[in-house]
Amino acid sequence: WPADRPPAVRVSTARRAQATWAAATAELDPARWAAADVADEPRIYEADVATLVAVAAEAARDADDVLLVGHNPGLADLIAALAVDDGLRAQALAKYPTSAIAVLTADESLTQALARLGGMRVSAFAVPRG
């Protein structure tokens, strides 16, 4: 992550999201992620955009970057609400399959971008192959 502070990670308490996070962390550099603020977050399960924005905004109080591990349609709806229309946004919204990863970035602080809904862009989108 590019920020000075480690990211905040909020993981749905659903078994599948927990398994996804466990599989992802097995591939991450432990030294880089050791300081990350990781917490289980039950509100992510079946969350709407407003709930996901609230979870991200709360996490952003103490972090410059927030990672949500959750579910659809909530995550795709969040991308639709936050990101401007560009190629990667369209790709992510056309099909956001299980274990897909979308990175949203903003020119302003994350807290400001979340407060106004919009103005972010999808800077990366990937579907891991397993």
N, C-alpha and C positions, 0 to 999 in steps of 0.2 A: 504494500500500500504506500502511496506517496506521502501521506500525512505524517506529522511528527508524533501523533498519538496512535496507539494501536486501535484496531477496529473494535466495534461492538458487534457481537454476533448474537442474534436472537433466533432460537430454534423452536419450531413447533413441538409440542409434547407428543404429537402423534408418532406411533412406532415407525412409520415409513420415513418421516422427516428425521427422526433420531438416527435411523440406520443410514440415511443419506449423509448426514453430518459426520457420522462415525467413519464412513467410507472415505469421505473427502479429507478428513483430518489425517487419515492414514497416509495420504499422498502429500500433505503439506510439510513445509520445513518447520519442525518443532521449535527451533530457536526463534524464528520470526513470529510465530503465533503464540508463544508462551505467555506474552503479556496481554493477549486479547481478552476482552471482557465478554465471556461466553455465558449465556443464561438461557434456560428453557423458558419458553413463553407460550402459555396455553391460549392466549387470545389470537394467535396466528391461525389456529385451526378454524376453517370455515369463515375466515375474516373477510369483511368488505374493505373497500379502499380506505374509508375513514379510520377503521381500526388499525389497518396496516400503517397508515400515515402516523397515527398516534404512537404506535409501538416504535417506529423508526425515529420519530421526533424525540421521544423519551430517551432512546439510546444515544441519539446525536448530542444530547446535552454534555456527555462526557467523552465523545469520540467524533473524529472528523469523518470517519467512514463507518457505515452500518451494513451488515450482511444479514439478510433475512432468509431463513430456510423454512419454506412453507409449501403452500399448495395452490393449485388452480381451482376455480377461476380467479381467486384473489390476486395472485402475483401478476397475472396477465392484465387484470383490471388496473392494478397499480401502475404498470408500465403505460397503459393507455392514458391514465390520468396525469402522470408526471412527465412523460417524455414527448418531445416535439416529433412531428412526423418526418421521419427520414428512413433510409433503407433498412437499417437494423431494427428500428422500431417495428416497421411493417413485417419484417421477417419474424421477429419474436411474437408478434400478435397473430400472424398467420397460423403458426403452430408452436405452442409452448409445451413441449412434451416433458414427461417425467425426467428429472435430473438436469433440465436445461438451466443454463446460467446466463443471466443478463446483468450487465454492469451499467448502471446509470450514473452519469456525471453531470455536474452543474458548474457554471462559471462563478456562482455565488456560493455562500456557505450552504451546507446541507440543510440546516435549520431554516434558512430563508427559502430555499427551493421547496421544501416540504410545506411551508406555511402558505405558499401561494399556488401550489399545484400547477406544475408546468414549468417549462423552460429548461428541463433536464434533457439529456440525450442518451440514447443507448450507445455506449462507446464500445461495447463488446457483447456478442451473443454466441453461445456455443452449446452444443448438445453432445455431452460425453458419450463415447462409444464404449460399450462394456462387454 
